[in-house]
Amino acid sequence: MRMEKNKLPKSLRKHIRSEKARIRRGVLDLQKQTELIGDMYKKISATHQKKQQKPADKQDNIISAAAGKVLLVKR
């Protein structure tokens, strides 16, 4: 069985690729390039993780609300 990783959407991967190219064209210092690219990845991963967590929280709220309604009906 293969375990699937959470892949980034194709549009986001294209954006990352173009931003990396822009950084590499604009900055000559290799150390500064790696620093800027690393910061970009940190920002993207933080926002991507937040977006991944929102649907789960929403679903938990729906389930708990449904469970509350069932408890009210049974009483």
C-alpha positions as CSV (number, residue, x, y, z in Angstrom):
1,M,0.0,0.0,0.0
2,R,1.3,3.4,-0.9
3,M,0.9,6.3,1.5
4,E,-0.1,9.5,-0.2
5,K,1.5,12.7,0.9
6,N,-0.4,16.0,0.9
7,K,0.7,17.4,-2.4
8,L,0.6,21.1,-3.1
9,P,-1.8,22.2,-5.8
10,K,-0.4,22.5,-9.3
11,S,-1.0,26.3,-9.4
12,L,1.0,26.7,-6.1
13,R,3.8,24.6,-7.4
14,K,4.0,26.8,-10.6
15,H,4.0,29.9,-8.4
16,I,6.9,28.5,-6.3
17,R,8.9,27.6,-9.4
18,S,8.4,31.1,-10.9
19,E,9.3,32.8,-7.5
20,K,12.5,30.7,-7.2
21,A,13.5,31.7,-10.7
22,R,12.8,35.4,-9.9
23,I,14.9,35.2,-6.8
24,R,17.7,33.5,-8.6
25,R,17.7,36.1,-11.4
26,G,17.5,39.1,-9.0
27,V,20.0,38.1,-6.3
28,L,23.6,37.3,-7.0
29,D,24.7,36.2,-3.6
30,L,24.1,32.4,-3.2
31,Q,23.7,32.5,0.5
32,K,21.0,35.3,0.2
33,Q,19.3,33.2,-2.5
34,T,19.0,30.2,-0.2
35,E,17.8,32.3,2.6
36,L,15.1,34.0,0.6
37,I,13.9,30.7,-0.9
38,G,13.8,29.1,2.5
39,D,11.7,32.0,3.9
40,M,9.4,31.6,0.9
41,Y,8.9,27.9,1.7
42,K,8.2,28.6,5.3
43,K,5.5,31.1,4.5
44,I,3.9,28.8,1.9
45,S,3.9,25.8,4.2
46,A,2.4,27.8,7.1
47,T,-0.5,29.0,5.0
48,H,-1.0,25.6,3.4
49,Q,-1.2,23.9,6.8
50,K,-3.7,26.5,8.0
51,K,-5.9,25.8,4.9
52,Q,-5.6,22.1,5.5
53,Q,-6.8,22.4,9.1
54,K,-9.8,24.6,8.5
55,P,-12.0,21.9,6.8
56,A,-11.3,19.4,9.7
57,D,-12.4,22.0,12.3
58,K,-15.5,22.8,10.3
59,Q,-16.4,19.1,10.1
60,D,-15.8,18.6,13.8
61,N,-18.2,21.5,14.5
62,I,-20.8,20.0,12.2
63,I,-20.5,16.6,13.8
64,S,-20.7,18.0,17.3
65,A,-23.8,20.1,16.3
66,A,-25.4,17.0,14.8
67,A,-24.7,15.0,18.0
68,G,-26.2,17.8,20.1
69,K,-29.4,17.7,18.0
70,V,-29.6,13.9,18.4
71,L,-29.2,14.2,22.2
72,L,-32.0,16.8,22.2
73,V,-34.3,14.6,20.2
74,K,-33.7,11.6,22.5
75,R,-34.5,13.5,25.7
